[in-house]
Amino acid sequence: MKKLGVIQIIDSLNVGGAEVLAVNIANGLAEEKIDSHLCSTRNEGVLRENINSNVGYVFLGRKKVVDFKAILKLYRYIKKHDIKIVHAHSTSSLIAVCVKLLNPKIKIVWHDHYGNSEFLENRNIFPLIMFSYLFSVIISVNNDLKKWSVKNLKAKNIFFIRNFPVFNNQEKLTILGGVKGKRIVHLAGFRNQKDHLNLLKAFLLISKVHSSWTLHLIGKSYNDSYSNSINKYIQSENLVEKVFQYGVCSDIKNILRQAEIGVLSSKSEGLPISLLEYAFAKLPAVTTDVGECNLIIKDKRFIVEPLNSNKLAISLKLLINSRKEREKLALDINKIVLFSFSKQNAISQLINIYNKNC
């Protein structure tokens, strides 16, 4: 019997929630003897190194919204490898639809990672409505997105599968600055949704009392007005020697081992991979109460309302002041992730969806 052929499509391999999950799914499917492939349409990145050798890979070098050269390259790759299922993540839905118009036999699974789930009313819905007529399956990363798809889109088969954490890269490349045992780490790209300013305001309050603690920002800077505003705040508040920036890093497991506390300060989320990674690494964490973060952190002392730097600072101070609290929280969230957000559960669900609906 021929293996099921599936290709994950993602616009880049820079570090981000959708990108990490696309790679993790491709690797996980290959481990289950699926003929697994991955396509990056626009940009490669550090996650390229995390793709297992038994996963087929193609890079399209797409230059514009509708790039016929890229579409044809993907069409030929799918035909050559006799791939039946195209699993498109986020905005890669467009190129998946274009390829289906050339090859109507393929089935499209669209994976919705939309991060601003607090603001779904602002979402550009028209293209997705049109595309959804050609989707065999929609998979959402949280229940709010699933409900939105059921209400607004035309696909018949709509599911919710939880994100899951995996540490593919075991290298030790990044060395964090600051004093060992007194580091707070924040895994998030420099985007408005992630609200770095909220975190910096909270950290400023903390540093006045706990002057030896440092903050470590891991994530891509886009060198835009948002990134510039963060840098200006760090300079104006004399935090240059206490806030470290590292850009994009691939050795997340190594980084988290060097930290004492993880934090997320977002205005909006779905279910962030970074929070799952904190829990998977047994790193106690504080997060804003957005998306489904409360599925991971049950202790209300460590999940605070967004846009409130004072409360964020109070929660972080609770962990700074008590090793016992840090150890308890770390164990609690680790148990939740191992039980409810495992790779095995997610991949099994996904294969079942492929077989029954594609």
C-alpha positions in Angstrom: 0.0 0.0 0.0 1.4 3.4 -1.0 2.3 5.9 1.7 0.1 8.9 2.2 1.9 12.0 0.8 1.5 15.3 2.6 3.3 18.6 2.2 3.3 21.4 4.8 3.4 24.9 3.2 4.6 27.9 5.2 5.7 31.3 4.0 9.1 31.4 5.8 11.3 29.4 8.1 12.0 32.2 10.5 11.2 31.5 14.1 7.5 32.0 14.8 4.6 30.0 16.2 3.2 28.9 12.8 6.6 28.2 11.4 7.7 26.1 14.3 4.5 24.1 14.2 4.7 23.5 10.5 8.2 22.0 11.0 7.1 20.0 14.0 4.2 18.5 12.1 6.4 17.6 9.1 8.9 15.9 11.3 6.2 14.2 13.4 4.4 12.8 10.3 7.7 11.4 8.9 8.2 9.6 12.2 4.8 7.9 11.7 5.9 6.7 8.3 3.9 9.3 6.3 5.5 10.5 3.1 6.1 13.9 4.6 7.3 17.1 2.8 7.7 20.8 3.7 7.7 23.8 1.4 8.8 27.3 2.3 7.4 29.8 -0.2 9.1 33.2 0.5 12.1 33.0 2.9 14.3 30.4 4.4 15.5 30.8 8.0 17.0 29.1 11.1 14.3 26.6 11.2 15.6 25.0 8.0 18.2 23.3 10.2 15.4 21.7 12.3 13.8 19.7 9.4 14.5 16.0 9.7 16.5 14.3 6.9 13.5 12.0 6.1 11.3 15.0 5.3 11.3 16.2 1.6 11.9 19.9 1.2 11.4 22.5 -1.5 12.0 26.3 -1.4 10.1 28.4 -3.9 11.7 31.8 -3.6 8.3 33.5 -4.1 8.8 37.2 -4.9 5.2 38.6 -5.2 1.6 37.7 -4.2 0.9 35.8 -7.3 4.2 34.4 -8.5 3.6 32.1 -11.5 7.2 30.7 -11.4 6.8 29.7 -7.7 3.3 28.2 -8.3 4.6 26.1 -11.2 7.6 24.9 -9.1 5.3 23.8 -6.3 2.9 22.2 -8.8 5.7 20.1 -10.3 7.1 19.1 -7.0 3.6 17.9 -5.8 3.1 16.0 -9.1 6.6 14.4 -9.0 6.2 13.1 -5.5 2.5 12.1 -6.0 1.4 14.3 -3.0 -2.3 14.2 -2.3 -2.7 16.5 0.7 -1.5 20.1 0.8 -1.4 21.4 4.4 -1.2 25.2 4.1 -0.4 27.3 7.2 -1.7 30.8 7.7 -1.2 33.1 4.6 0.2 30.3 2.5 -3.4 29.4 1.7 -3.2 31.5 -1.5 -0.5 29.5 -3.2 -2.2 26.3 -2.1 -5.4 27.4 -3.9 -3.5 28.4 -7.0 -1.9 24.9 -7.2 -5.3 23.3 -6.7 -6.6 25.2 -9.7 -3.9 23.4 -11.7 -4.3 20.1 -10.0 -7.9 19.7 -8.8 -7.2 16.3 -7.3 -5.2 17.6 -4.4 -6.9 18.2 -1.1 -6.2 21.4 0.9 -6.0 21.4 4.7 -5.8 25.0 5.9 -4.3 25.6 9.4 -5.4 28.8 11.0 -2.8 30.3 13.4 -4.3 33.8 13.6 -2.8 35.4 16.6 -5.1 38.3 17.1 -7.9 36.1 18.3 -9.0 38.9 20.7 -9.8 41.0 17.7 -11.4 38.7 15.2 -13.9 41.3 14.1 -11.0 43.2 12.5 -10.0 40.2 10.3 -10.0 40.6 6.5 -12.6 37.9 5.8 -13.3 38.2 2.0 -10.3 36.2 0.6 -10.7 33.5 3.2 -14.4 33.0 2.3 -13.6 32.6 -1.3 -10.6 30.2 -0.6 -12.7 28.2 1.9 -14.8 26.7 -0.9 -11.7 24.8 -2.0 -10.6 23.7 1.5 -11.3 20.1 2.4 -10.4 20.8 6.0 -9.8 23.7 8.3 -7.7 23.2 11.5 -7.7 26.0 14.1 -5.2 26.3 16.9 -7.8 27.3 19.5 -11.6 27.1 20.0 -12.3 30.8 19.3 -10.8 30.4 15.8 -12.7 27.2 15.3 -16.0 29.0 16.2 -15.1 31.8 13.9 -14.4 29.5 11.0 -17.7 27.6 11.6 -19.6 30.9 11.5 -17.8 32.6 8.6 -16.2 30.1 6.3 -17.6 27.5 3.8 -15.5 24.4 4.5 -17.5 21.5 6.0 -14.8 19.9 8.0 -13.5 22.2 10.8 -11.4 20.9 13.7 -9.3 22.2 16.6 -5.9 20.7 17.3 -3.8 22.0 20.1 -0.3 23.3 19.4 2.5 21.2 20.9 6.1 21.9 21.8 9.2 20.0 20.6 12.9 20.9 21.0 14.4 19.9 17.7 17.7 21.8 18.1 19.9 20.5 20.9 22.8 22.8 20.2 24.3 25.2 22.7 24.9 28.4 20.7 23.5 31.2 22.7 25.1 32.4 26.0 22.8 34.7 28.0 24.3 37.8 29.7 23.6 38.8 33.3 23.9 37.0 36.6 23.2 33.3 36.6 20.0 32.5 38.5 18.6 36.0 38.0 17.4 36.0 34.3 13.9 36.5 32.9 13.4 35.4 29.3 10.9 36.6 26.7 10.4 34.5 23.5 8.5 36.7 20.9 9.2 38.5 17.7 9.1 42.3 17.8 5.5 42.8 16.7 2.9 45.1 18.2 0.8 42.2 19.3 3.6 41.0 21.7 3.6 44.3 23.6 7.2 44.5 24.6 6.6 48.0 26.0 4.2 46.5 28.6 7.0 44.1 29.7 9.7 46.8 29.8 7.5 49.0 32.0 7.0 46.0 34.3 10.7 45.2 34.3 11.6 48.8 35.1 9.5 48.5 38.3 11.2 45.2 39.1 14.7 46.5 38.5 14.3 49.3 41.1 14.0 46.6 43.8 15.8 43.7 42.3 18.7 45.5 40.6 20.7 42.4 39.7 17.9 40.7 37.7 18.1 41.0 33.9 15.7 40.7 31.0 16.5 38.7 27.8 14.5 39.3 24.6 14.7 36.5 22.0 13.0 37.2 18.7 13.2 38.8 15.3 13.4 42.6 15.1 11.9 44.0 11.9 13.8 47.3 12.3 10.5 49.2 12.0 8.9 51.9 14.1 7.8 49.3 16.7 11.3 48.0 17.2 12.7 51.5 17.3 10.2 52.5 20.0 11.4 49.6 22.2 15.0 50.5 21.7 14.3 54.2 22.6 12.5 53.2 25.8 15.4 50.9 26.8 17.8 53.8 26.3 15.7 56.5 27.9 15.1 54.5 31.1 18.7 53.5 31.4 18.0 49.8 30.9 20.8 49.1 28.4 22.9 47.1 30.8 19.9 45.1 32.1 18.0 44.3 28.9 19.7 42.0 26.4 18.5 41.4 22.8 19.6 38.4 20.8 17.5 38.4 17.7 16.4 35.1 16.1 17.8 32.1 17.9 17.3 28.4 17.2 18.7 26.8 20.4 15.6 27.5 22.5 16.1 24.6 24.9 19.6 25.8 25.7 18.3 29.4 26.2 15.5 28.3 28.6 17.9 26.3 30.7 19.9 29.4 31.4 16.8 31.4 32.6 14.8 31.3 35.9 11.5 32.8 34.7 9.7 33.0 31.4 7.3 35.8 30.5 4.7 36.8 27.8 3.2 40.2 27.8 1.0 40.0 24.7 -2.2 42.0 23.9 -3.5 39.0 22.0 -2.6 35.4 21.4 -4.1 32.1 20.2 -2.1 29.5 22.1 1.5 30.6 21.9 4.2 28.1 21.2 6.6 30.0 23.5 4.4 29.4 26.5 4.2 25.7 25.7 8.0 25.7 25.4 8.4 27.4 28.8 6.2 24.7 30.3 8.0 21.9 28.4 11.3 23.1 29.7 10.0 23.3 33.3 10.5 27.0 33.4 8.0 28.9 35.6 6.2 31.6 33.7 4.0 34.7 33.9 1.7 35.5 31.0 -1.1 37.9 30.2 -4.6 36.4 30.2 -5.1 36.2 26.4 -6.2 33.5 24.0 -5.9 30.1 25.7 -2.9 30.9 27.9 -5.1 30.0 30.9 -5.1 26.4 29.8 -1.4 26.2 30.7 -1.2 28.5 33.7 -4.0 27.8 36.2 -2.6 29.8 39.1 -4.3 33.2 38.8 -1.5 34.9 40.5 0.7 34.3 37.4 -1.8 35.2 34.7 -2.6 38.9 34.5 -4.8 41.2 32.4 -3.0 42.6 29.3 -1.8 46.2 29.1 -1.2 46.3 32.9 2.5 46.6 33.6 1.9 47.0 37.4 0.2 43.7 37.7 2.7 42.0 35.5 5.5 43.3 37.7 3.7 42.1 40.9 3.4 38.6 39.4 7.0 38.5 38.3 8.1 39.7 41.8 6.3 36.8 43.4 8.5 34.4 41.5 11.6 36.4 41.9 11.1 36.4 45.7 10.4 32.7 46.1 12.3 29.7 44.7 9.6 27.5 46.2 6.9 29.2 44.1 9.1 28.9 41.0 9.6 25.2 41.5 5.9 24.5 42.2 4.7 26.5 39.1 7.3 24.9 36.9 6.1 21.4 37.9 2.4 22.3 37.5 2.7 23.7 34.0 5.0 20.9 32.9 2.5 18.3 33.9 -0.3 20.0 32.0 1.8 20.2 28.8 3.0 16.6 29.0 -0.6 15.4 29.5 -2.7 17.6 27.3 -0.3 19.1 24.7 1.8 16.1 23.6 3.2 15.7 20.1 1.8 12.1 20.0 -1.8 13.2 20.6 -1.6 16.0 18.0 0.0 13.9 15.2 -2.5 11.1 15.8 -5.4 13.5 15.6 -4.0 14.9 12.4 -3.4 11.6 10.6 -7.0 10.6 11.6 -8.3 13.8 10.0 -6.3 13.3 6.8 -7.6 9.7 6.4 -11.2 10.5 7.1 -11.6 13.8 5.4 -9.1 13.9 2.5 
